[in-house]
């Protein structure tokens, strides 16, 4: 069993702040294995009828485990999971509880109480850079093609059949049980199209004919995919200036492996790397900062900045451009952005930057950094909620 040191440390720090944790993440991201790798825990799989019978009396169940570290895997399988977690938070603060689920707790239909102020959420994203060290495979091209779900990443051969099996299980165990959406074929068609077009501008009406559903249904599908972390909706940054794109979001698939599979890529060409690198940067920022506060910027002349991080209060926005190779960067889009928003840091994050350096373009200072350096720079920033 691989011990994912980064995530174990994050859970340990979170438990020091709250007695109840919610571990969210997509199917097969490694939630169960991560939980079982923790020291001195009592593990309960809530998919099992025996476990559900044990927890029929939540107070009695917690009395028996007072002072323990308790894992409740797939807790949304319980009839009333919020009652159990609320009792644990309010009456058993010395008992550390870690509950897992595939969606944001707020979007889970069975949760009548979202436990605001009683729990802390840890979002287990697809594999981060520290995970590559723990899995002892640091080949980034391998990570781009296979994706960041550990079973897919570690497979001896490209697990093409597993991608479809994952979608089938996702529909049956996450979407149906949590959201009870209808028309499986339409939903899966929509998800497949989003994966194939990942990173592009989203307009709901473009999917209506292909999926044979209404525009409102497309909007509902997107909401379910976002709530379960299967896509990330990156909305435009603007102050409603007439030259800016203010409405159309960009939608990213959660994992590069699914992007490659749905684009039919069994091997990677140099031209493929830039798009996939953008996805890895997004995943790293979200996983390390535990925040979905990214936006993008685009004006009506086509100039675009990959990611913009708004800061709380009157803090100036941080601009991030993603380049597989630093030499591919051209300053025109960043200059267009900074003409409207002259203050704030500007970064180019590139795979081939080993030591940070600064270049100046028409008075604009741009800092070139590695992905690890970028995350370190962003970690202390007071980012605004989106």
DOMIBA-797752 format. One line per field, with one value per atom (N, C-alpha, C): residue number from 0; x, y, z. Coordinates in steps of 0.1 Angstrom, whole numbers, plus 2048, in hexadecimal, padded with zeros to 3 digits. Last residue first. Layout:
N
pos c(NUM  ...)
u c(X  ...)
v c(Y  ...)
w c(Z  ...)
***
This chain:
386
pos c(385  385  385  384  384  384  383  383  383  382  382  382  381  381  381  380  380  380  379  379  379  378  378  378  377  377  377  376  376  376  375  375  375  374  374  374  373  373  373  372  372  372  371  371  371  370  370  370  369  369  369  368  368  368  367  367  367  366  366  366  365  365  365  364  364  364  363  363  363  362  362  362  361  361  361  360  360  360  359  359  359  358  358  358  357  357  357  356  356  356  355  355  355  354  354  354  353  353  353  352  352  352  351  351  351  350  350  350  349  349  349  348  348  348  347  347  347  346  346  346  345  345  345  344  344  344  343  343  343  342  342  342  341  341  341  340  340  340  339  339  339  338  338  338  337  337  337  336  336  336  335  335  335  334  334  334  333  333  333  332  332  332  331  331  331  330  330  330  329  329  329  328  328  328  327  327  327  326  326  326  325  325  325  324  324  324  323  323  323  322  322  322  321  321  321  320  320  320  319  319  319  318  318  318  317  317  317  316  316  316  315  315  315  314  314  314  313  313  313  312  312  312  311  311  311  310  310  310  309  309  309  308  308  308  307  307  307  306  306  306  305  305  305  304  304  304  303  303  303  302  302  302  301  301  301  300  300  300  299  299  299  298  298  298  297  297  297  296  296  296  295  295  295  294  294  294  293  293  293  292  292  292  291  291  291  290  290  290  289  289  289  288  288  288  287  287  287  286  286  286  285  285  285  284  284  284  283  283  283  282  282  282  281  281  281  280  280  280  279  279  279  278  278  278  277  277  277  276  276  276  275  275  275  274  274  274  273  273  273  272  272  272  271  271  271  270  270  270  269  269  269  268  268  268  267  267  267  266  266  266  265  265  265  264  264  264  263  263  263  262  262  262  261  261  261  260  260  260  259  259  259  258  258  258  257  257  257  256  256  256  255  255  255  254  254  254  253  253  253  252  252  252  251  251  251  250  250  250  249  249  249  248  248  248  247  247  247  246  246  246  245  245  245  244  244  244  243  243  243  242  242  242  241  241  241  240  240  240  239  239  239  238  238  238  237  237  237  236  236  236  235  235  235  234  234  234  233  233  233  232  232  232  231  231  231  230  230  230  229  229  229  228  228  228  227  227  227  226  226  226  225  225  225  224  224  224  223  223  223  222  222  222  221  221  221  220  220  220  219  219  219  218  218  218  217  217  217  216  216  216  215  215  215  214  214  214  213  213  213  212  212  212  211  211  211  210  210  210  209  209  209  208  208  208  207  207  207  206  206  206  205  205  205  204  204  204  203  203  203  202  202  202  201  201  201  200  200  200  199  199  199  198  198  198  197  197  197  196  196  196  195  195  195  194  194  194  193  193  193  192  192  192  191  191  191  190  190  190  189  189  189  188  188  188  187  187  187  186  186  186  185  185  185  184  184  184  183  183  183  182  182  182  181  181  181  180  180  180  179  179  179  178  178  178  177  177  177  176  176  176  175  175  175  174  174  174  173  173  173  172  172  172  171  171  171  170  170  170  169  169  169  168  168  168  167  167  167  166  166  166  165  165  165  164  164  164  163  163  163  162  162  162  161  161  161  160  160  160  159  159  159  158  158  158  157  157  157  156  156  156  155  155  155  154  154  154  153  153  153  152  152  152  151  151  151  150  150  150  149  149  149  148  148  148  147  147  147  146  146  146  145  145  145  144  144  144  143  143  143  142  142  142  141  141  141  140  140  140  139  139  139  138  138  138  137  137  137  136  136  136  135  135  135  134  134  134  133  133  133  132  132  132  131  131  131  130  130  130  129  129  129  128  128  128  127  127  127  126  126  126  125  125  125  124  124  124  123  123  123  122  122  122  121  121  121  120  120  120  119  119  119  118  118  118  117  117  117  116  116  116  115  115  115  114  114  114  113  113  113  112  112  112  111  111  111  110  110  110  109  109  109  108  108  108  107  107  107  106  106  106  105  105  105  104  104  104  103  103  103  102  102  102  101  101  101  100  100  100  99  99  99  98  98  98  97  97  97  96  96  96  95  95  95  94  94  94  93  93  93  92  92  92  91  91  91  90  90  90  89  89  89  88  88  88  87  87  87  86  86  86  85  85  85  84  84  84  83  83  83  82  82  82  81  81  81  80  80  80  79  79  79  78  78  78  77  77  77  76  76  76  75  75  75  74  74  74  73  73  73  72  72  72  71  71  71  70  70  70  69  69  69  68  68  68  67  67  67  66  66  66  65  65  65  64  64  64  63  63  63  62  62  62  61  61  61  60  60  60  59  59  59  58  58  58  57  57  57  56  56  56  55  55  55  54  54  54  53  53  53  52  52  52  51  51  51  50  50  50  49  49  49  48  48  48  47  47  47  46  46  46  45  45  45  44  44  44  43  43  43  42  42  42  41  41  41  40  40  40  39  39  39  38  38  38  37  37  37  36  36  36  35  35  35  34  34  34  33  33  33  32  32  32  31  31  31  30  30  30  29  29  29  28  28  28  27  27  27  26  26  26  25  25  25  24  24  24  23  23  23  22  22  22  21  21  21  20  20  20  19  19  19  18  18  18  17  17  17  16  16  16  15  15  15  14  14  14  13  13  13  12  12  12  11  11  11  10  10  10  9  9  9  8  8  8  7  7  7  6  6  6  5  5  5  4  4  4  3  3  3  2  2  2  1  1  1  0  0  0)
u c(768  760  753  77A  771  76A  79B  78D  785  7B9  7B1  7A2  7D4  7C6  7BC  7F1  7E8  7DA  803  800  7F6  804  7FF  7FB  810  802  7FD  82A  828  819  827  82C  829  81D  815  81A  834  828  81F  847  849  83C  83B  83D  83F  83D  82F  831  855  851  843  852  854  851  858  858  85B  847  84F  84D  848  842  84C  841  84A  843  83D  836  840  84B  849  842  84C  846  842  854  84F  847  86E  865  861  871  873  869  881  878  87B  881  887  87D  887  87E  887  894  896  88E  888  88D  890  870  876  87B  861  870  877  846  84C  85B  83C  840  847  828  82C  82F  82B  82B  830  819  822  820  816  814  81E  805  810  80C  7F8  7F7  802  7EA  7F1  7EF  7DB  7EA  7F1  7C5  7C7  7D6  7C6  7BA  7BC  7E0  7DB  7CE  7E1  7E6  7E4  7D5  7CF  7D4  7E8  7DB  7D3  7FF  7FF  7F1  7F6  7F8  7F9  7F5  7E9  7EB  810  806  7F9  827  823  816  82A  82A  822  83C  835  836  84D  841  838  862  864  858  858  858  85A  842  850  850  828  830  83F  81A  821  829  801  806  80D  7FF  7FF  806  7ED  7F5  7F4  7E9  7E7  7F1  7D7  7E3  7E0  7C7  7C7  7D5  7CC  7CC  7CD  7B5  7C1  7C1  79F  7A4  7B1  792  792  796  7A6  79B  79D  7AD  7B1  7A6  7AA  7A6  7AA  7BF  7BB  7B7  7BC  7BC  7B7  7CA  7C4  7C6  7D0  7CB  7C4  7C5  7CE  7C8  7C2  7BD  7C8  7B4  7BF  7BA  79D  7A3  7AF  78F  799  7A0  781  77A  782  796  78F  789  796  797  790  7A2  79E  7A0  795  79E  79A  799  791  79B  798  79F  795  791  790  797  78E  78A  789  7A6  79E  79A  7BD  7B0  7A6  7D7  7D0  7C3  7DC  7E5  7DF  7C7  7CA  7D2  7C7  7BB  7BE  7E1  7DD  7D1  7E1  7EA  7E6  7CC  7CB  7D4  7D8  7CB  7C9  7EF  7F0  7E3  7E2  7EA  7EC  7D6  7CE  7D5  7ED  7E3  7DA  7F7  7FF  7F5  7E5  7E6  7ED  7EC  7DE  7DE  807  803  7F5  809  80E  809  803  7F9  7FC  819  80E  803  829  82D  821  812  81A  81E  80D  80C  816  7F6  804  803  7DC  7E2  7F1  7C1  7CF  7D5  7A5  7AB  7BA  799  79E  7A5  793  788  78C  7AD  7A5  79A  7B6  7BD  7B4  7A3  7A4  7AB  7A9  79C  79C  7C2  7C0  7B3  7BF  7C5  7C3  7A1  7AD  7B2  789  791  79E  786  784  78D  77B  786  782  76B  769  775  767  76E  76C  749  753  75B  73D  740  74B  73C  732  737  74E  749  740  76A  760  75B  76E  771  766  769  772  774  759  753  75C  75D  762  75C  757  74C  750  76E  766  75C  775  772  76D  77C  77F  77D  766  76F  771  76A  762  76B  76D  775  76F  762  75D  765  76E  770  76C  75F  764  766  75E  762  765  755  763  768  73A  742  750  732  731  739  736  73F  73E  723  731  73A  70C  70F  71E  70D  70E  711  70B  717  718  6F0  6FB  708  6E3  6E2  6ED  6E9  6ED  6ED  6DB  6EA  6F0  6C1  6C7  6D6  6BF  6BE  6C4  6BF  6CA  6CA  6B5  6B3  6BF  6C3  6BD  6BC  6D5  6C7  6BF  6F0  6EC  6DD  6F1  6F9  6F4  6E0  6DD  6E5  6EE  6E0  6DD  706  705  6F7  705  70D  70B  6F9  6F0  6F8  70D  704  6FD  72E  721  717  74F  743  736  770  764  757  786  780  774  78E  796  791  783  788  791  776  778  77E  775  77C  77F  766  773  77B  74D  755  763  746  749  751  742  74C  750  72C  739  745  719  71D  72A  717  71B  720  70D  71B  720  6F4  6FD  70B  6E8  6EA  6F4  6E8  6EF  6F2  6D7  6E5  6ED  6BE  6C4  6D3  6BE  6B9  6C1  6CC  6C9  6C4  6D1  6C5  6C2  6E5  6DD  6D1  6F0  6F0  6E7  6EB  6E8  6E7  6F2  6E5  6E2  70D  703  6F5  71A  71B  70F  714  716  717  70F  707  708  722  714  70C  73A  737  728  739  738  734  73C  730  72E  755  74A  73D  766  765  758  763  75D  75C  771  762  75C  78A  784  775  791  78E  787  798  78B  787  7B2  7A8  79A  7CC  7BF  7B3  7EA  7E0  7D3  7FB  7F7  7EC  7FE  80A  807  7F2  7F0  7FB  7F5  7FE  7FD  7E1  7EF  7F9  7CB  7CD  7DC  7CC  7CC  7CF  7CE  7D9  7D8  7C7  7C1  7CB  7D3  7D7  7CF  7DF  7D6  7DB  7ED  7E5  7DB  7F8  7F1  7E8  804  7FB  7F2  815  80A  800  827  81F  813  833  82B  822  841  835  82C  84D  84C  83F  850  850  850  847  846  845  843  850  84F  82E  82B  838  83A  836  833  83E  849  846  824  82D  839  81A  816  81F  824  82A  826  814  822  828  7F5  7FD  80B  7DA  7E7  7EE  7B9  7C2  7D1  7B1  7B2  7B9  79F  7AA  7A9  798  795  7A1  78B  797  794  778  778  786  76E  777  778  751  759  763  741  743  74E  73B  742  745  720  728  72E  713  71D  726  6FD  70A  716  6E3  6EA  6F8  6DA  6D0  6D7  6E7  6EB  6E2  6DE  6DB  6DF  6E9  6DA  6D7  704  700  6F2  70F  707  701  71D  712  709  733  729  71C  73D  73C  731  741  73D  73F  749  74D  749  756  74B  750  75E  761  755  767  75D  761  777  77A  770  779  771  775  785  788  781  778  778  77A  774  781  782  75B  766  773  73F  74B  757  72B  72B  737  72E  729  72C  739  740  73B  728  736  73D  710  711  720  716  713  714  71A  725  723  700  70B  717  6F1  6EE  6FA  6FB  6FE  6FB  6F2  700  703  6DA  6DB  6E9  6E0  6D3  6D3  700  6F8  6EA  70E  706  6FD  71F  712  709  737  72D  720  74E  741  736  75B  75D  750  764  757  758  77C  77A  76C  787  77D  77B  79B  79A  792  78C  793  793  77D  78B  793  764  768  777  757  763  768  73F  749  756  733  737  741  72C  737  73C  717  723  72F  705  70B  718  6FE  704  70B  6F3  700  706  6E7  6E7  6F3  6EF  6E1  6DF  709  707  6F9  707  70F  70C  6FA  6F2  6FA  70E  702  6FA  71F  724  717  710  714  718  70E  702  706  727  724  717  72D  726  721  73D  72E  726  756  751  742  76B  75E  75A  788  782  775  799  78E  787  7BC  7AF  7A6  7DA  7D1  7C3  7E4  7E7  7DC  7D8  7DA  7DC  7D1  7DF  7E2  7B6  7BB  7CA  7B4  7AF  7B5  7C1  7C6  7C1  7AE  7BC  7C3  798  797  7A5  7A0  79B  79C  7A9  7B2  7AD  79A  7A5  7AE  784  791  79C  76E  76F  77D  77A  774  776  775  77D  776  777  770  77A  774  77E  776  76D  767  771  773  778  76F  76F  768  76E  77F  77E  777  797  789  789  7B2  7A9  79B  7BF  7C3  7B9  7B5  7AF  7B3  7C6  7B8  7B1  7DE  7DD  7CE  7D8  7DC  7DA  7D3  7C8  7CB  7ED  7E1  7D6  7FB  7FE  7F3  7EF  7EE  7F1  7F6  7E8  7E6  812  80C  7FE  815  81A  813  806  806  809  813  80F  811  807  80F  809  808  800  809)
v c(93F  941  939  952  947  94A  95F  961  955  958  957  959  964  964  964  94F  95A  959  93B  945  950  92C  926  930  936  938  934  92D  93C  93E  912  918  926  90F  90C  912  917  91F  91C  903  911  919  8EE  8ED  8FB  8F6  8F4  8F4  911  903  902  931  928  91A  952  945  93B  970  967  959  98F  981  978  9B0  9A6  999  9C7  9BD  9B2  9D8  9DC  9D2  9C8  9D5  9DA  9AE  9B1  9BE  99D  9A9  9AC  97F  986  992  96D  977  97D  94B  957  960  92D  938  944  90F  91A  926  8FF  8F9  904  8FC  906  8FF  8EA  8EA  8F5  8EE  8E2  8E2  90E  906  8F9  929  91C  913  94A  940  933  963  958  950  982  97B  970  994  98C  984  9B5  9A7  9A0  9D0  9CB  9BC  9D5  9D7  9D2  9CA  9C8  9C9  9D3  9D5  9D3  9CC  9DA  9DD  9B2  9BB  9CA  9A6  9A4  9AF  9AC  9B1  9B0  99F  9AD  9B3  984  98A  999  983  981  987  987  990  98F  978  981  988  955  962  96C  937  943  94F  924  925  931  921  929  92B  910  91F  927  8F7  8FC  90B  8F6  8EA  8ED  910  90C  900  924  917  914  942  93C  92F  953  948  943  970  96A  95F  97C  975  96E  99B  98E  988  9AD  9AD  99E  9B2  9AC  9AB  9BB  9C3  9BE  99D  9AB  9B2  981  987  996  97D  97E  985  966  972  971  959  957  964  94D  959  956  93B  93B  949  943  936  936  95E  95A  94D  969  961  95E  97B  97A  972  97F  972  970  996  995  987  996  993  993  984  990  98C  970  971  97D  95D  96A  969  946  949  957  93D  942  943  92A  92E  933  91F  92E  932  908  908  916  8F9  905  904  8EE  8E9  8F4  8F2  8FD  8F9  8D9  8DE  8EA  8D5  8CB  8D1  8EC  8E9  8DF  8EB  8F7  8F3  8D2  8D5  8E0  8D5  8CB  8CE  8EA  8EC  8E2  8DC  8E8  8EB  8C8  8C4  8D0  8D7  8CF  8CB  8E1  8EA  8E3  8C9  8D0  8DA  8C4  8BB  8C1  8D8  8D7  8CF  8D2  8DF  8DE  8B9  8BB  8C8  8B5  8B1  8B6  8BA  8C4  8C1  8A3  8B0  8BA  888  88F  89C  869  878  87E  84E  853  862  84C  841  844  860  861  855  866  85B  85B  877  87C  872  867  86B  873  862  857  85C  87C  875  869  882  88B  883  86E  86E  877  877  869  868  88F  88F  881  898  890  88F  8A7  8A5  89F  8BE  8B0  8AF  8DF  8D6  8C8  8F9  8ED  8E4  91C  911  905  931  92A  921  94F  942  93C  96B  960  952  97E  97F  973  989  97E  97D  9AD  9A0  996  9C7  9C0  9B1  9D3  9D0  9C7  9C4  9CE  9CA  9B6  9B9  9C5  9AE  9B8  9BE  98B  998  9A1  96A  975  982  94F  95A  964  92F  93A  946  90E  91A  926  8F1  8FD  909  8D2  8DE  8EA  8B1  8BC  8C8  8A1  89B  8A5  8A9  8AC  8A5  8A9  89C  89D  8C2  8BE  8B2  8BF  8C8  8C5  8AD  8AA  8B3  8BC  8AF  8AB  8D2  8D4  8C7  8C5  8CC  8CE  8BC  8B2  8B9  8D5  8CC  8C2  8DE  8E6  8DD  8CB  8CC  8D3  8D1  8C4  8C4  8EA  8E9  8DC  8E2  8EB  8EA  8C0  8CE  8D5  8A6  8AB  8BA  899  898  89B  89D  895  893  8AC  8A0  897  8C2  8B9  8AB  8CE  8CA  8C0  8D9  8CB  8C6  8F4  8EC  8DD  8FF  8FC  8F4  905  8FA  8F6  90A  910  904  90F  907  90F  90D  915  90D  8F2  8FB  903  8DF  8EB  8F5  8C3  8C8  8D4  8B4  8C3  8CA  89B  89D  8AB  8A0  89C  89E  8A9  8B2  8AD  891  89C  8A7  880  87D  889  88D  88C  889  889  897  897  86D  874  882  86A  865  86B  876  87B  877  866  874  87A  84D  84F  85D  851  84E  851  860  85F  85D  873  869  86A  875  87A  86F  872  86B  872  87B  885  87F  865  872  87C  84E  84E  85C  855  850  851  85F  867  862  848  856  85E  830  831  83F  831  829  82C  844  846  83E  837  845  848  81F  81F  82D  829  821  821  835  83D  836  81F  82A  832  811  80B  815  823  821  81B  820  82D  82C  805  80A  818  801  7FC  802  80C  812  80E  80F  808  80E  808  812  80C  7F1  7F6  800  7F0  7ED  7F2  80B  800  7FD  822  817  80B  833  837  82C  825  828  82B  825  819  81A  843  839  82C  85B  851  846  86D  86D  865  862  869  867  858  84F  856  86F  866  85D  87D  884  87A  86A  86F  876  867  85B  860  880  87C  870  87F  888  884  867  86A  872  85D  86C  870  847  848  857  842  83F  83E  84A  83E  83A  860  854  848  870  86C  85F  875  86E  869  884  876  86E  89E  895  887  8A5  8A3  89B  892  89E  89B  880  880  88E  88F  886  889  89A  89C  890  89A  891  892  8B3  8AF  8A7  8B5  8B3  8AD  8CA  8C2  8C1  8C9  8CE  8C5  8D1  8C8  8CF  8E4  8D8  8CF  8F9  8FC  8F0  8E7  8F3  8F7  8D0  8D0  8DC  8CD  8CE  8CF  8B8  8C2  8C2  8A5  8AF  8BB  893  89C  8A7  886  880  889  894  895  890  8A7  89A  89A  8C0  8BC  8AE  8C4  8CD  8C8  8B3  8B0  8B7  8AC  8B6  8B2  888  896  8A0  870  874  882  86C  86C  872  863  865  865  86F  86A  86C  86B  86E  867  876  86F  874  873  879  870  87B  871  877  891  88A  87E  89A  8A1  89A  890  887  88E  8A2  89B  892  8AF  8B6  8AF  89D  8AA  8B1  887  885  893  892  88D  88C  897  8A2  89E  87E  887  893  873  86C  876  884  883  87D  881  88D  88D  867  869  876  855  862  866  83C  842  851  839  838  840  840  834  832  854  858  84C  84A  84C  850  83C  83D  840  834  835  834  841  83D  83F  83C  83E  839  84A  841  846  848  84E  844  84A  843  84C  856  859  852  83D  84A  84B  828  82D  83A  825  819  81E  83D  83A  82F  839  843  841  827  824  82C  835  829  825  849  84D  841  83B  843  846  81E  827  82F  815  818  821  80B  81A  81E  7F0  7F5  803  7F0  7EC  7F1  7F9  802  7FD  7E3  7F0  7F9  7D0  7CE  7DB  7D9  7D9  7D8  7EF  7E2  7E2  809  802  7F4  812  815  80F  804  806  807  811  80B  80F  80E  810  809  81E  814  817  824  828  81C  826  825  82A  838  830  831  835  83D  834  825  827  82F  826  81A  81B  83F  83E  831  839  843  841  825  821  82C  836  82B  827  84A  84E  842  849  843  846  84F  858  853  840  83A  844  85B  84C  848  87A  872  863  887  884  87B  890  890  88D  88B  889  887  89E  899  898  89A  89E  897  8A5  89E  8A3  8B4  8A6  89E  8CC  8C7  8B9  8D0  8DB  8D7  8B8  8C0  8CC  8AE  8A9  8B1  8BC  8C0  8BA  8B0  8BE  8C2  896  898  8A6  89C  897  899  8A4  8AD  8A9  88C  898  8A2  87C  878  884  88A  88A  885  887  894  894  86B  873  881  850  85D  867  831  83B  849  815  822  82C  7F4  800  80C)
w c(7CC  7BF  7C0  7E4  7E0  7D3  7DF  7E1  7DD  7F2  7E6  7E9  7FE  803  7F7  7FA  7F5  7FB  800  80A  806  7E9  7F5  800  7D2  7D4  7E2  7D5  7D4  7D7  7D3  7DF  7E0  7B9  7C5  7D2  7AB  7AA  7B6  7B2  7B6  7B6  7A5  7B3  7B9  78A  791  7A0  787  786  78C  777  782  77E  76F  769  774  772  779  773  762  762  768  762  768  768  749  751  755  738  745  74E  721  720  72E  734  727  727  745  745  736  759  74C  74C  772  76E  761  77F  779  775  792  78E  788  784  78D  789  771  77D  788  759  762  76E  749  748  750  74D  752  752  75A  74F  755  760  766  75B  763  759  760  775  775  767  784  778  777  79F  79A  78D  79D  7A0  799  789  795  797  772  771  77E  760  76E  770  745  74D  75C  73F  73C  743  746  74F  74B  72F  73C  746  71C  71A  727  726  725  724  723  731  731  707  70F  71D  6FF  6FB  704  704  70F  70B  701  6FA  703  707  70C  703  6FF  6F7  6FC  711  704  6FC  724  727  71A  71C  71B  71C  725  726  725  737  72B  72E  743  744  737  756  749  74A  76E  76C  75E  783  776  774  79E  79A  78C  7A5  7A0  79B  7C4  7B5  7B0  7DE  7D9  7CA  7EC  7E0  7DA  7F5  7F7  7EA  7E9  7F1  7F3  7C6  7D4  7DC  7AB  7B2  7C1  794  7A2  7A9  774  77C  78A  75A  767  76E  73E  742  74F  72C  737  73D  70B  716  71F  6EF  6F9  705  6E0  6E0  6E9  6E1  6D5  6D6  6F7  6EB  6DF  710  70B  6FD  72D  71E  71A  748  743  733  762  756  751  785  779  76D  7A3  796  78C  7BB  7B9  7AC  7C9  7BB  7B6  7DE  7DB  7CC  7E9  7ED  7EA  7E1  7E8  7ED  7D6  7E0  7E8  7C4  7CE  7D9  7B3  7BB  7C6  7A9  7B1  7B9  79C  7A7  7AF  789  793  79F  779  77F  78B  770  778  780  761  76D  776  74D  756  762  740  746  750  736  741  748  722  72E  739  710  716  722  70B  710  717  6FF  70C  712  6E4  6EE  6FC  6D5  6D4  6DF  6D9  6DF  6DF  6DF  6D6  6DD  6F0  6F0  6E7  6EA  6EC  6EB  6E8  6EE  6F1  6E7  6E7  6EF  6E4  6DD  6DC  6F5  6E8  6E0  70A  702  6F5  714  710  706  71B  711  70B  72F  723  718  742  73B  72F  74A  744  73C  756  748  742  766  766  757  767  773  772  74B  751  75D  74C  74C  752  73C  744  741  73F  739  742  73A  742  739  72E  72A  733  739  73C  73A  731  73F  742  720  720  72F  71C  722  720  715  70D  711  729  71C  713  749  73F  732  760  756  74D  76A  772  769  76A  763  76E  762  76B  764  75B  757  762  76C  767  764  768  76B  764  776  76E  772  773  77A  771  777  76F  778  78E  781  776  7A7  7A3  796  7AB  7AE  7AA  7A3  7B1  7B5  787  78F  79E  780  77D  785  788  78E  78C  776  784  78C  75D  760  770  75F  75E  762  760  76B  76B  746  752  75E  738  736  742  73F  743  742  733  741  747  718  71D  72C  715  715  71A  700  70C  70B  6EE  6ED  6FA  6EB  6F7  6F7  6D4  6D5  6E0  6D9  6CF  6D0  6F0  6F0  6E6  6F0  6F3  6F2  6EB  6E1  6E4  701  6F5  6EB  713  715  708  70D  70A  70A  718  719  716  70A  70F  70E  715  70B  711  725  725  71B  713  71F  71E  700  6FD  709  70B  6FE  6FB  722  723  716  716  71E  720  709  701  709  720  716  70E  72C  733  729  718  71C  723  719  70D  710  733  72F  722  730  73A  736  71C  71A  723  728  71C  719  73F  741  734  748  73B  73C  767  75E  751  789  77B  772  7A4  79E  791  7B5  7AE  7A7  7C3  7C9  7C2  7B5  7C3  7C9  79A  79D  7AC  79E  798  79C  7AC  7B0  7AB  7A1  7B0  7B5  785  78E  79D  77B  779  783  784  788  786  776  785  78A  75C  760  76F  75E  75B  75F  763  76D  76A  74B  757  762  73B  739  745  746  745  743  743  750  750  729  72D  73A  729  721  726  739  73D  736  72C  72C  72E  742  735  736  75E  755  747  773  76A  761  782  785  77C  779  778  779  780  772  770  79C  795  786  7A2  7A4  79D  78B  793  796  779  787  790  758  761  770  743  74B  754  738  72F  738  74D  744  73D  759  761  758  744  748  750  744  739  73C  75D  75C  74F  770  762  760  789  788  779  79E  790  78D  7B9  7B3  7A4  7C8  7BF  7B7  7D4  7DD  7D4  7BE  7C6  7CE  7B7  7AD  7B4  7CC  7CA  7C1  7C8  7D3  7D2  7B1  7B0  7BB  7B5  7B4  7B3  7A7  7AC  7AA  7AB  7A5  7A9  7CE  7BF  7B9  7E9  7E3  7D4  7FE  7F0  7EA  81D  816  808  831  825  820  853  849  83D  867  860  857  872  87A  873  861  86E  876  854  853  861  84E  859  858  83E  837  841  842  849  843  832  836  83D  81A  825  828  804  811  81D  7EE  7F1  7FF  7ED  7EF  7F5  7EB  7E0  7E2  802  800  7F5  7FE  808  806  7DD  7E8  7F1  7D9  7D5  7E0  7E3  7D5  7D1  804  7FA  7ED  826  818  80F  846  83D  82F  863  855  84D  884  87A  86C  8A4  897  88C  8C3  8B8  8AB  8D2  8D4  8CA  8CD  8C7  8C8  8CD  8CF  8C8  8C9  8D6  8D8  8B0  8BC  8C9  89E  8A0  8AD  8A1  8A3  8A6  899  8A7  8AA  87E  887  896  874  875  87E  877  87D  87F  867  875  87D  84D  854  863  845  849  851  845  84A  84E  839  837  83A  828  834  832  812  811  81D  818  812  810  81F  82A  824  815  80D  817  835  826  81F  850  84A  83B  868  85A  856  886  880  871  8A2  894  88B  8C3  8B8  8AC  8D7  8D7  8CC  8D5  8DB  8DC  8CB  8C4  8CA  8D8  8D8  8D2  8D3  8E0  8E1  8B8  8BB  8CA  8BA  8B2  8B6  8CA  8CF  8C7  8B7  8C4  8CA  8A1  89F  8AD  89A  8A7  8A7  882  884  890  87E  880  881  879  885  888  861  86D  879  850  852  85E  852  857  85A  845  853  859  82A  833  842  81E  823  82C  819  80E  813  82D  82E  823  83D  82F  830  855  853  845  86A  85C  85B  882  880  873  882  87E  87F  883  88F  88C  867  872  87D  845  851  85D  831  833  840  82E  834  837  820  82E  835  808  810  81F  7FE  802  80B  7FB  804  808  7E8  7F6  7FF  7CE  7D9  7E7  7B9  7BC  7C7  7B4  7B1  7B3  7B0  7B1  7AC  7BC  7B3  7B6  7DE  7D2  7C9  800  7F4  7E8  821  816  809  83C  830  825  85F  852  847  87F  874  867  890  893  888  884  885  888  887  887  88A  886  891  892  86E  87A  886  85D  85D  869  861  864  865  857  865  869  83C  845  853  834  833  83C  838  840  840  825  833  83C  80E  812  820  80D  80D  812  80E  819  819  808  801  80C  807  811  80A  7F6  7F5  7FF  800  800  800)
***
